[in-house]
Amino acid sequence: MSHQKLAFIILGLFIFFLCMGCGLKEGVVQKEAKSYLWFTGNTGGALVYIDDLSPMKLKGNYYTNSETGEQIKKDKKIHYKLTPGKHRIIVKRMGEEVVNRIVLLGSGIIKEIEIP
């Protein structure tokens, strides 16, 4: 193989790798900062107050079988999305406060709140 062909091949490879390198993108992938609350226990008829936001009614963890009247626990967990940080959680049922807690949530964390 002559020196001229070898130089041509090396030059071609150099140009090829130079062009391929231009498509390389660097960066950092950062997920959205979010955390979740998971309410367990007796959630039926409960209202939750988070910080100074409007209250929201919790979805029940049980449903009633229409034929037998038996209460059956739901398989699906219901998570409520919240921003990470410090939050005051108050849960009331029939006007009575059953939970009053301050929680510190990190990004990507699911915090369980047990309701008596």
N, C-alpha and C positions, 0 to 999 in steps of 0.2 A: 504494500500500500504506500503510495507516495505521500510525501510531506504535505502536499497541497490538498489532497483528499482528506487527510487526517485533520488539518487545520480547518477545512470546510465543515467537517462533522462536528468538531469542537465548537466552532462558531455557531453552528445550527443548534446544538444542544444548549449553549449559553443563551441564545435568543429565546429558545423554547422555555427554559426555566425562568428567564427574566419576565416573559409574558405571563407565565403561570403565577408568579409571585405577585403580580399586580392585582390579582383577584383575591388575595388573602386579606381578610378583614379581622382586625383585633377588636376586642371589646369585652365588657363584663356584662353578663346577664344577671339582672337583679329582679327577683320576684317581687310582686306587689306586697307591701306590708299589710298583713291582715291576720287576725286571730279569731277564735270562735268560742262561744259559750255553748255548753250542752247542759240542759236542765233535765234532771232525773228525779225520780220519786213521784210524789203526788202533785202532778202538774195541772190536773183538771181544775178549771175555774180560776186559775192563778193569773195575776197581772204582774209583769215585771217592769220595773222602772230602772233605766240605765242612765246614770248621771242626771242631767236635767232634761232628758228627752221625754217625749210623750210616752205614756205607758203602752205596752203591747200585751195582748192576750197570748199566753203560751198554748201551743198545740199539745193536746193530751198524748201521753205515752201508751194509752190503752184505747181499745175500741170495744163496743159491745156487740156480741153475736146476736143478730135479730131473732134467731130461732130459739136459742137457749137462754138468752139474757146474760150469758157468762162474759166477764171481762177478759179480753185477750190482749197481752202485751204486744205492741207493735215491734217489728223487727228493725225497722229503719230508724236510725238516730237522726234527730233534728238538730242541726247546728245553726246558731245565729251568728252571722259575721259581724265583727267589731274591729275597730282599729287597735293596734297594740298600745299599751300604756296602762295607766292607773284608772280604774273605773269603780264607781259605787253601784252596787247591785242591790236593789230592794225588791222583794217579792211579796205581794199581798194577795190574800184569798179572803173574799167576803169582807173587805175592809180591814182585816187584821194582818199586821206585818208578821210574816213567817220567816223571812230571810232578810238580813241587813248585813252586807259584807262589802269590804273593799278588796278588789282583786288587782293584781299586777299581771298583765298579759304580755308575753313576748311574741314576736312575729312567728307565725306558723303554729302557734300553740292552741290546743283545745282544752279549755278549763271546764271541768264538770262542777255544776252547782246542784247539790242534793236538796230537794224540797221535802220537808217533813210532812 
